[in-house]
Amino acid sequence: MLGKTIAVLILISFSFSCKEKEKQVVVKNASEERPNILWFYVEDISPNLGCYGDTDVKTPNIDELAKNGIRFTNTIMPAPVCSPLRSAIITGAMQTTLNTHNHHSSRSKESAIKLPKNVKTLPELFKKEGYFTFNQGKDDYNFDYVRDSLYSGEYRQNGMYGLLGEKIDWNLRKKDQPYFGQIQLHGNKYIYRKNFQEIVVRQISPDSLKLPVYYPQTEYMQEEWASYLESIELTDKVLGETMAQLKSVGALKNTYVFFFSDHGMRLWRHKQFLYEGGIKVPFIMTYFDKNGNAANIKGQKGIVDSNLISGLDIGTTSLGLGNIPIPDYTEGQDFLAENYQPRKYVISARDRCDFTIDRIRSVRTNKFKYIKNFKTDRPYMQPNYRDEWELTQIMRQAYANGELNEIQARFWKNERPEEELYDLIKDPDEINNLAKDSLYTKELVNNREILKNWIIKTNDQGQYPEGIEGLKFMYERWGEKCINPEYNVLKKQ
């Protein structure tokens, strides 16, 4: 029964017909056929996986990918929420550079955002070089585009998520044509399904779970965390079945498989925020040879790479593997290139999330995290769509009743600092803010200057007000929930 249910959830029918910046190091040599590139793009999970050391969850299929490939331990996404992140990844440029930084923007004809003429999405670049392209699942891009120019196959409108790819017409794929494809996995969003508890792989006991220190160790929070882990195990199950189907029809031959999450899990302080829980994600890359068997990358298997990786690097490296010229506007790096130099830092950004207007930036180095809160007049948990959750209401009441300790209560207070600085080695949960500690003044100033220069160099679009049409779309969608002063001009109309 479970297998049938998951087969329905996958929503995939596999009936296959059968000026470059950097020179990449790849398994194949230049004379061989171009490889397939397949992304398993997971929603809303943090690195709570067996191969990342989490003993509360069982993820055998994901662990197998890590065993045979590269497991990256410091992958930092450019945004902590879906649409800005996905807009950045698919263009290879920061969402703040291309004005696609506000969540669920460009969702009406009036508020449509156009990409610069020279900017092409990754699937367009792959198609130009003869690849068959598809996306099985949501696009969720914050710019105007013609989907047929990006992907083959049927699609439909899916509310706020924009366009959603459905059954792929593999007959459109020419014989021996390489492909660049994406398969979206629901991850933590499985819990929104009405029959979620009927299809979980196993029931995880909440009582045995130890939560992050910034959450209260209470029954309701333990149950939420158990459901989250159950959603990961279900995702692992779906991945395994999908991989088996791909292999059975020969679609894994000469294929690089990328497995990664868009951002962290759905709870507060994770999704939508720039702490590690929001922007640090699992990322695994595995190569399958011409026989469909896991093969070496860089001469070995089971590599653990602790270098800083930006989510933007996933697309750039994919282009490199296909021997496709990497555009000058790309802000990602090909981490398999011969002349690759590891990053010294990664910038991330959070702006408007649905109707909640904010602006936060972070600088992530190997050791430190610097966070700049530009709108300190607004609390972390200013009114947002998660207020509708019973769990949020319970937490707000717990804070009002004084039932949270100092660490747990901090995120629910009415004020927040302008700057935050954390030593990620000594303080991985980002609890002890060092911004006012004189021992760390040099580190604070250094990161402050990095961010300041980056804002100027990239002309960070978050420093400018959002257009009236974008705000109008949100105001018409959310009404009285739009309490930020930026909406006042609409309320007067």
C-alpha positions as CSV (number, residue, x, y, z in Angstrom):
1,M,0.0,0.0,0.0
2,L,2.8,2.4,0.9
3,G,4.6,1.8,-2.4
4,K,1.4,2.5,-4.3
5,T,0.8,5.7,-2.4
6,I,4.3,7.0,-2.9
7,A,4.2,6.1,-6.6
8,V,1.2,8.4,-6.8
9,L,3.0,11.1,-4.9
10,I,5.9,11.0,-7.3
11,L,3.7,12.0,-10.1
12,I,6.2,10.9,-12.7
13,S,5.8,8.5,-15.6
14,F,9.2,7.1,-16.7
15,S,8.7,5.8,-20.3
16,F,12.0,6.9,-21.9
17,S,12.6,6.8,-25.6
18,C,15.6,6.3,-26.0
19,K,33.6,32.3,-23.8
20,E,34.0,29.5,-21.1
21,K,35.3,30.8,-17.7
22,E,36.8,27.6,-16.3
23,K,37.8,24.1,-17.5
24,Q,36.2,21.5,-15.3
25,V,37.6,18.3,-13.9
26,V,35.1,15.5,-14.7
27,V,34.9,11.8,-14.7
28,K,34.5,11.5,-18.5
29,N,37.1,12.9,-20.9
30,A,36.4,15.5,-23.5
31,S,35.9,13.0,-26.3
32,E,33.1,11.1,-24.6
33,E,29.4,12.0,-24.9
34,R,28.0,14.7,-22.7
35,P,26.6,13.6,-19.4
36,N,23.0,13.9,-18.1
37,I,22.5,16.3,-15.2
38,L,19.7,15.4,-12.8
39,W,18.7,17.5,-9.8
40,F,16.7,16.2,-6.9
41,Y,15.4,19.4,-5.5
42,V,14.0,19.0,-2.0
43,E,11.7,21.4,-0.1
44,D,12.3,22.6,3.4
45,I,14.8,20.3,5.0
46,S,18.0,21.0,7.0
47,P,20.9,18.5,7.1
48,N,19.0,16.2,9.5
49,L,20.0,13.0,7.6
50,G,21.8,9.8,8.6
51,C,24.9,10.6,6.5
52,Y,25.1,14.0,8.2
53,G,25.2,12.3,11.6
54,D,21.5,12.6,12.7
55,T,20.8,9.3,14.6
56,D,17.1,10.0,15.0
57,V,16.3,9.5,11.3
58,K,16.9,6.7,8.8
59,T,17.8,7.8,5.3
60,P,19.4,4.8,3.6
61,N,18.9,6.0,0.0
62,I,20.3,9.4,0.6
63,D,23.1,7.9,2.6
64,E,23.9,5.6,-0.4
65,L,24.3,8.7,-2.6
66,A,26.7,10.1,-0.1
67,K,28.6,6.8,0.2
68,N,29.2,6.8,-3.6
69,G,29.7,10.5,-4.2
70,I,30.6,13.8,-2.5
71,R,28.8,15.1,0.6
72,F,29.2,18.8,1.1
73,T,29.0,19.9,4.7
74,N,29.0,23.7,4.3
75,T,26.5,24.5,1.6
76,I,24.9,27.9,2.1
77,M,21.9,29.1,0.1
78,P,21.5,32.7,-1.1
79,A,18.0,32.9,0.5
80,P,16.1,31.1,3.2
81,V,12.8,30.9,1.3
82,C,11.6,29.3,-1.9
83,S,11.0,31.7,-4.7
84,P,14.0,34.1,-4.3
85,L,16.2,31.1,-3.8
86,R,14.9,29.3,-6.8
87,S,15.1,32.5,-8.9
88,A,18.8,32.8,-8.0
89,I,19.7,29.2,-8.6
90,I,18.0,29.0,-12.0
91,T,19.7,32.2,-13.3
92,G,23.1,31.7,-11.5
93,A,22.9,35.2,-10.1
94,M,21.8,36.6,-6.7
95,Q,18.2,37.4,-6.4
96,T,19.2,40.8,-5.0
97,T,21.1,41.5,-8.2
98,L,18.2,40.7,-10.5
99,N,15.4,42.3,-8.4
100,T,13.8,38.9,-7.8
101,H,14.5,39.0,-4.0
102,N,10.9,39.5,-2.7
103,H,9.1,36.3,-2.1
104,H,6.2,35.5,-4.5
105,S,6.8,38.6,-6.6
106,S,6.0,38.9,-10.3
107,R,2.8,37.0,-9.7
108,S,0.6,39.3,-11.8
109,K,0.8,40.9,-15.2
110,E,1.0,44.3,-13.7
111,S,3.9,43.4,-11.3
112,A,5.9,41.3,-13.8
113,I,9.6,41.5,-13.5
114,K,11.7,41.1,-16.6
115,L,15.2,39.6,-16.6
116,P,17.9,41.6,-18.4
117,K,18.1,40.6,-22.1
118,N,21.6,39.1,-21.6
119,V,20.5,36.9,-18.7
120,K,19.4,33.4,-19.7
121,T,18.2,30.7,-17.3
122,L,20.2,27.4,-16.9
123,P,17.7,25.3,-18.8
124,E,17.8,27.8,-21.7
125,L,21.6,27.5,-21.8
126,F,21.3,23.7,-21.7
127,K,18.7,23.7,-24.5
128,K,20.9,25.9,-26.6
129,E,23.6,23.3,-26.4
130,G,21.3,20.5,-27.5
131,Y,20.1,19.2,-24.1
132,F,16.6,18.0,-23.4
133,T,15.3,19.9,-20.3
134,F,12.4,19.3,-17.9
135,N,11.3,20.3,-14.4
136,Q,8.9,17.8,-12.7
137,G,7.2,20.0,-10.1
138,K,7.0,23.7,-9.2
139,D,9.1,26.4,-10.8
140,D,8.4,29.2,-8.3
141,Y,10.4,31.9,-10.1
142,N,10.0,35.6,-9.4
143,F,10.4,36.8,-13.0
144,D,8.3,36.7,-16.1
145,Y,9.2,33.8,-18.5
146,V,7.9,31.6,-21.3
147,R,8.0,28.1,-19.8
148,D,8.3,26.4,-23.2
149,S,11.6,28.2,-23.6
150,L,12.9,26.6,-20.5
151,Y,11.4,23.1,-20.3
152,S,9.6,20.5,-22.3
153,G,6.4,18.9,-21.1
154,E,3.0,19.7,-19.8
155,Y,2.5,22.2,-17.0
156,R,-0.3,24.1,-15.2
157,Q,-0.9,27.1,-13.0
158,N,-0.5,26.4,-9.3
159,G,-1.6,29.4,-7.4
160,M,1.1,31.4,-5.6
161,Y,3.7,28.8,-6.7
162,G,3.3,29.9,-10.4
163,L,3.8,27.2,-13.0
164,L,4.1,23.5,-12.1
165,G,5.5,20.8,-14.4
166,E,3.4,17.7,-14.7
167,K,3.9,14.6,-16.7
168,I,6.9,14.9,-18.9
169,D,6.6,13.9,-22.5
170,W,9.7,11.9,-22.9
171,N,8.8,11.2,-26.6
172,L,10.1,14.8,-27.2
173,R,13.6,13.6,-26.2
174,K,15.7,12.6,-29.2
175,K,17.6,9.3,-29.1
176,D,20.8,9.6,-27.1
177,Q,20.0,13.3,-26.4
178,P,21.5,14.3,-23.0
179,Y,19.2,15.8,-20.5
180,F,19.2,18.5,-17.8
181,G,16.3,17.7,-15.5
182,Q,14.8,18.5,-12.1
183,I,12.6,16.4,-9.9
184,Q,11.0,18.2,-7.0
185,L,10.6,16.3,-3.8
186,H,8.2,17.6,-1.1
187,G,10.5,17.2,1.9
188,N,9.1,18.9,5.0
189,K,6.0,19.9,2.9
190,Y,4.7,16.3,3.0
191,I,3.3,17.2,6.4
192,Y,0.7,19.5,4.8
193,R,-0.9,16.5,3.1
194,K,-4.1,15.3,4.8
195,N,-3.0,11.7,4.6
196,F,0.5,12.3,5.8
197,Q,0.3,10.0,8.9
198,E,-1.0,7.2,6.7
199,I,2.0,7.2,4.4
200,V,5.0,7.8,6.7
201,V,7.7,5.1,6.6
202,R,7.6,4.6,10.3
203,Q,6.3,6.4,13.4
204,I,9.1,8.2,15.2
205,S,8.7,8.5,19.0
206,P,8.6,12.2,20.0
207,D,9.7,11.4,23.6
208,S,13.2,10.4,22.5
209,L,14.0,13.5,20.6
210,K,16.3,16.3,21.8
211,L,15.4,19.6,20.2
212,P,17.7,22.5,19.3
213,V,18.3,24.7,22.4
214,Y,16.2,27.6,20.9
215,Y,13.0,25.4,21.0
216,P,11.3,24.4,24.3
217,Q,11.6,20.7,25.1
218,T,7.9,20.3,25.3
219,E,5.5,17.6,24.0
220,Y,4.0,19.8,21.2
221,M,7.5,20.7,19.9
222,Q,8.7,17.2,20.1
223,E,5.7,16.0,18.1
224,E,6.4,18.7,15.5
225,W,10.0,17.6,15.2
226,A,9.0,13.9,15.0
227,S,6.7,14.8,12.0
228,Y,9.6,16.7,10.4
229,L,11.9,13.7,10.7
230,E,9.1,11.4,9.4
231,S,8.7,13.7,6.3
232,I,12.5,13.3,5.7
233,E,12.2,9.5,5.8
234,L,9.2,9.6,3.4
235,T,11.3,11.8,1.1
236,D,14.1,9.2,1.3
237,K,11.6,6.5,0.3
238,V,10.4,8.5,-2.6
239,L,13.9,9.1,-3.7
240,G,14.7,5.4,-3.6
241,E,11.7,4.5,-5.7
242,T,12.4,7.2,-8.2
243,M,16.0,6.2,-8.6
244,A,15.0,2.6,-9.1
245,Q,12.6,3.6,-11.9
246,L,15.3,5.7,-13.5
247,K,17.8,2.9,-13.4
248,S,15.4,0.3,-14.7
249,V,14.9,2.3,-18.0
250,G,18.6,3.2,-18.3
251,A,18.2,6.9,-17.5
252,L,21.0,7.0,-14.9
253,K,23.7,6.1,-17.4
254,N,26.4,8.8,-17.6
255,T,24.4,10.9,-15.2
256,Y,25.4,13.3,-12.4
257,V,22.8,13.3,-9.7
258,F,22.6,16.3,-7.4
259,F,20.6,16.0,-4.2
260,F,20.0,19.2,-2.3
261,S,17.4,21.2,-0.3
262,D,16.2,24.7,-1.2
263,H,16.5,25.9,2.4
264,G,16.0,24.8,6.0
265,M,13.0,23.2,7.6
266,R,9.7,25.1,8.1
267,L,9.8,26.3,11.7
268,W,10.8,29.7,13.0
269,R,14.5,30.6,13.1
270,H,15.0,28.2,10.3
271,K,13.0,29.0,7.1
272,Q,12.9,32.7,6.2
273,F,15.8,33.6,8.5
274,L,19.6,33.7,8.0
275,Y,20.7,31.5,10.8
276,E,22.2,28.1,9.9
277,G,18.8,26.5,10.3
278,G,17.5,28.6,7.4
279,I,20.4,28.7,4.9
280,K,22.6,25.7,5.6
281,V,21.3,22.7,3.5
282,P,22.3,19.1,2.7
283,F,24.0,18.7,-0.7
284,I,25.2,15.5,-2.2
285,M,26.6,14.8,-5.7
286,T,27.0,11.4,-7.2
287,Y,28.1,10.2,-10.7
288,F,26.7,7.1,-12.4
289,D,28.7,5.7,-15.3
290,K,27.7,4.4,-18.7
291,N,26.5,1.2,-17.1
292,G,24.4,3.0,-14.6
293,N,26.7,2.2,-11.6
294,A,28.0,4.7,-9.1
295,A,31.5,5.7,-10.2
296,N,34.4,7.8,-8.9
297,I,34.4,11.5,-8.7
298,K,37.9,13.0,-8.4
299,G,39.2,9.4,-8.3
300,Q,37.4,8.3,-5.2
301,K,34.0,7.7,-3.6
302,G,32.6,8.9,-0.2
303,I,34.3,12.3,-0.3
304,V,33.4,14.8,2.4
305,D,34.0,18.4,1.3
306,S,33.9,21.0,4.0
307,N,34.6,24.0,1.7
308,L,32.1,26.8,1.6
309,I,29.7,26.2,-1.2
310,S,27.1,28.7,-2.4
311,G,23.8,27.4,-3.7
312,L,24.7,29.4,-6.9
313,D,27.6,27.0,-7.4
314,I,25.3,24.1,-8.1
315,G,24.1,25.6,-11.4
316,T,27.5,26.8,-12.5
317,T,29.1,23.4,-11.8
318,S,26.3,21.8,-13.8
319,L,27.1,23.9,-16.8
320,G,30.8,23.0,-16.4
321,L,30.0,19.3,-16.4
322,G,28.1,19.8,-19.7
323,N,31.0,21.7,-21.2
324,I,28.7,24.7,-21.6
325,P,30.1,28.2,-21.6
326,I,29.5,29.9,-18.3
327,P,28.1,33.4,-18.8
328,D,30.0,36.4,-17.4
329,Y,27.0,37.5,-15.2
330,T,27.0,34.2,-13.3
331,E,27.9,34.7,-9.6
332,G,28.4,30.9,-9.0
333,Q,31.7,29.0,-9.2
334,D,32.4,25.7,-10.8
335,F,33.8,23.7,-7.8
336,L,35.1,20.9,-10.0
337,A,37.2,23.3,-12.1
338,E,41.0,22.9,-12.2
339,N,41.5,26.4,-11.1
340,Y,38.8,26.5,-8.5
341,Q,39.5,28.5,-5.4
342,P,37.3,27.9,-2.4
343,R,35.1,30.7,-1.3
344,K,36.1,32.9,1.7
345,Y,32.5,33.8,2.4
346,V,28.9,33.4,1.1
347,I,26.3,36.2,1.2
348,S,22.7,35.4,1.9
349,A,19.6,37.7,1.9
350,R,16.1,37.8,3.2
351,D,13.5,40.4,2.0
352,R,9.7,40.4,1.9
353,C,8.2,37.0,2.6
354,D,4.7,37.0,1.3
355,F,3.1,40.1,3.1
356,T,5.8,40.5,5.7
357,I,8.3,43.1,4.8
358,D,11.9,42.8,6.1
359,R,15.5,43.1,5.0
360,I,18.3,41.0,6.5
361,R,21.7,40.2,5.1
362,S,24.4,37.8,6.3
363,V,28.0,37.0,5.7
364,R,29.0,33.4,6.3
365,T,32.7,32.6,6.6
366,N,34.2,29.3,7.6
367,K,34.1,30.3,11.2
368,F,31.8,33.2,11.7
369,K,28.3,34.3,10.8
370,Y,27.5,38.1,10.6
371,I,23.9,39.2,10.3
372,K,22.7,42.7,9.6
373,N,19.1,43.5,10.5
374,F,18.1,46.6,8.6
375,K,14.6,47.0,10.0
376,T,15.1,46.8,13.8
377,D,11.7,48.5,14.4
378,R,10.2,45.1,13.5
379,P,10.6,42.0,15.7
380,Y,11.8,38.8,14.3
381,M,8.3,37.3,14.5
382,Q,6.4,40.3,13.2
383,P,3.0,39.3,11.8
384,N,3.4,36.6,9.1
385,Y,1.5,33.7,7.6
386,R,2.7,31.3,10.2
387,D,0.5,33.1,12.8
388,E,-2.3,30.9,11.5
389,W,-0.6,27.8,12.8
390,E,-1.8,26.4,16.1
391,L,1.9,25.8,17.0
392,T,2.7,29.5,16.5
393,Q,-0.2,30.5,18.8
394,I,1.0,28.0,21.4
395,M,4.5,29.5,21.3
396,R,3.2,33.1,21.5
397,Q,1.2,32.2,24.5
398,A,4.1,30.4,26.1
399,Y,6.2,33.5,25.7
400,A,3.4,35.7,27.1
401,N,3.1,33.3,30.1
402,G,6.9,33.5,30.8
403,E,7.2,29.8,30.1
404,L,10.2,30.1,27.8
405,N,13.8,30.5,29.0
406,E,16.0,33.4,27.9
407,I,17.3,31.7,24.8
408,Q,13.9,30.4,23.7
409,A,12.2,33.8,24.4
410,R,14.7,35.9,22.5
411,F,13.1,35.2,19.1
412,W,9.6,36.3,20.3
413,K,10.6,39.6,21.8
414,N,9.6,43.0,20.3
415,E,13.2,44.1,19.6
416,R,16.2,42.7,17.8
417,P,19.8,44.0,17.4
418,E,21.1,45.8,14.4
419,E,24.1,43.4,14.1
420,E,24.7,39.8,15.1
421,L,28.0,37.9,15.1
422,Y,28.4,34.3,16.0
423,D,31.4,31.9,16.3
424,L,30.0,28.9,14.5
425,I,32.7,26.6,15.8
426,K,32.1,27.3,19.5
427,D,28.5,28.2,19.1
428,P,26.9,26.3,16.2
429,D,23.3,27.1,17.4
430,E,24.1,30.9,17.1
431,I,23.1,31.8,20.6
432,N,25.9,34.1,21.9
433,N,25.9,37.3,20.0
434,L,29.4,38.7,19.9
435,A,28.7,41.9,18.1
436,K,29.3,44.0,21.2
437,D,32.2,41.9,22.6
438,S,35.4,44.0,22.2
439,L,37.4,40.8,21.7
440,Y,35.6,40.4,18.3
441,T,35.6,44.0,17.1
442,K,38.1,43.2,14.3
443,E,36.0,40.3,13.1
444,L,32.8,42.4,13.3
445,V,34.3,45.3,11.3
446,N,35.7,43.0,8.7
447,N,32.4,41.3,8.0
448,R,30.6,44.7,8.1
449,E,32.9,45.9,5.4
450,I,32.5,42.8,3.3
451,L,28.7,43.3,3.3
452,K,28.9,47.1,2.7
453,N,31.2,46.6,-0.3
454,W,29.0,43.7,-1.7
455,I,25.9,45.9,-1.5
456,I,27.6,48.6,-3.5
457,K,29.3,46.3,-6.0
458,T,26.1,44.3,-6.8
459,N,23.7,47.2,-6.4
460,D,21.7,45.1,-3.9
461,Q,18.1,45.8,-5.0
462,G,16.9,45.3,-1.5
463,Q,18.0,48.8,-0.6
464,Y,15.3,50.3,-2.8
465,P,11.5,50.2,-2.1
466,E,9.5,47.5,-3.9
467,G,7.3,48.7,-6.8
468,I,3.7,49.6,-6.0
469,E,2.3,46.9,-8.2
470,G,4.1,44.2,-6.3
471,L,2.9,45.5,-3.0
472,K,-0.6,45.8,-4.4
473,F,-0.7,42.1,-5.3
474,M,0.2,41.2,-1.7
475,Y,-2.3,43.7,-0.3
476,E,-5.1,42.3,-2.4
477,R,-4.1,38.8,-1.4
478,W,-3.6,39.3,2.3
479,G,-5.7,42.4,3.2
480,E,-5.6,43.6,6.8
481,K,-2.6,41.3,7.6
482,C,-0.4,43.8,5.6
483,I,0.5,46.1,8.5
484,N,3.9,47.2,7.5
485,P,4.1,51.0,6.8
486,E,5.1,50.3,3.1
487,Y,1.4,49.4,2.5
488,N,0.0,52.7,3.8
489,V,0.0,54.2,0.3
490,L,-2.4,51.5,-0.8
491,K,-4.6,51.8,2.2
492,K,-5.2,55.5,1.4
493,Q,-6.4,54.7,-2.1
